[in-house]
Amino acid sequence: MKTTINYLFAILFITILSANNSNAQAIRKSTIATKFEYGDRLADLPGDGYLAESRISQKTLAAFAKKFPDATEAKWTRLGKKYVVDFMKDDKVHKSLYDVRGNLFYLLSYGREKDLPADVRKMVKREYIDYDINQAVEAQEDNRNVWIINVDDGNNFATVAVENGSLAELNHFTKCKE
């Protein structure tokens, strides 16, 4: 395999993938956000766990608006000194991480089989012939583009990663018989 997938990078996305709601219309409170600081509690008047935009750096808001002008339902949370934003775009759930200067660290786009590029879909289907593709997450970080894909054949469940034309199985489970 030309590119070795960073184990920590893969675990991060598996965790986020498994925590994500499969219903693309419902955006939930981020499970990775840290505790709110005192000022953030004052900005969270509805009590839903999200930050008011007035608590987000203006550089971050401007960078987000420029990168995703047609994004809707943006919900912000704090992750240390960074911001996580969950939003909708093109009928898909997205999640990205920004710092206070407006630098984008990563973008996750949650989708299904229909959202996969044709070459990625063919690669997965060739290796996992009798499996259905349940969920796909496109992870963009720096110059990397990795697809994390859940496949299922009724008896087995696997998570695979595709990067630069290479496929790697991250985990494989056999389901228990009832």
Secondary structure as the mmCIF struct_conf table of DSSP 4:
data_model
#
loop_
_struct_conf.conf_type_id
_struct_conf.id
_struct_conf.beg_label_comp_id
_struct_conf.beg_label_asym_id
_struct_conf.beg_label_seq_id
_struct_conf.end_label_comp_id
_struct_conf.end_label_asym_id
_struct_conf.end_label_seq_id
BEND BEND1 THR A 3 THR A 3
HELX_LH_PP_P HELX_LH_PP_P1 THR A 4 ASN A 6
HELX_RH_AL_P HELX_RH_AL_P1 TYR A 7 ALA A 19
BEND BEND2 ASN A 20 ASN A 20
BEND BEND3 SER A 22 SER A 22
TURN_TY1_P TURN_TY1_P1 ALA A 24 GLN A 25
HELX_LH_PP_P HELX_LH_PP_P2 ARG A 28 SER A 30
BEND BEND4 THR A 31 ILE A 32
HELX_LH_PP_P HELX_LH_PP_P3 LYS A 35 GLU A 37
HELX_RH_AL_P HELX_RH_AL_P2 TYR A 38 ALA A 43
TURN_TY1_P TURN_TY1_P2 LEU A 45 PRO A 46
BEND BEND5 ASP A 48 GLY A 49
HELX_LH_PP_P HELX_LH_PP_P4 TYR A 50 TYR A 50
STRN STRN1 LEU A 51 LEU A 51
HELX_LH_PP_P HELX_LH_PP_P5 ALA A 52 ALA A 52
HELX_RH_3T_P HELX_RH_3T_P1 GLU A 53 ARG A 55
BEND BEND6 ILE A 56 ILE A 56
HELX_RH_AL_P HELX_RH_AL_P3 GLN A 58 LYS A 67
TURN_TY1_P TURN_TY1_P3 PRO A 69 ASP A 70
STRN STRN2 THR A 72 LEU A 79
TURN_TY1_P TURN_TY1_P4 GLY A 80 LYS A 81
STRN STRN3 LYS A 82 LYS A 89
TURN_TY1_P TURN_TY1_P5 ASP A 90 ASP A 91
STRN STRN4 LYS A 92 TYR A 98
TURN_TY1_P TURN_TY1_P6 VAL A 100 ARG A 101
STRN STRN5 LEU A 104 GLY A 111
HELX_RH_3T_P HELX_RH_3T_P2 GLU A 113 ASP A 115
BEND BEND7 LEU A 116 LEU A 116
HELX_RH_AL_P HELX_RH_AL_P4 ALA A 118 GLU A 127
BEND BEND8 TYR A 128 TYR A 128
TURN_TY1_P TURN_TY1_P7 ILE A 129 ASP A 130
STRN STRN6 ASP A 132 GLU A 141
TURN_TY1_P TURN_TY1_P8 ASP A 142 ASN A 143
STRN STRN7 ARG A 144 ASP A 152
BEND BEND9 GLY A 154 ASN A 155
STRN STRN8 ASN A 156 GLU A 163
TURN_TY1_P TURN_TY1_P9 ASN A 164 GLY A 165
STRN STRN9 SER A 166 THR A 174
HELX_LH_PP_P HELX_LH_PP_P6 LYS A 175 LYS A 177
#
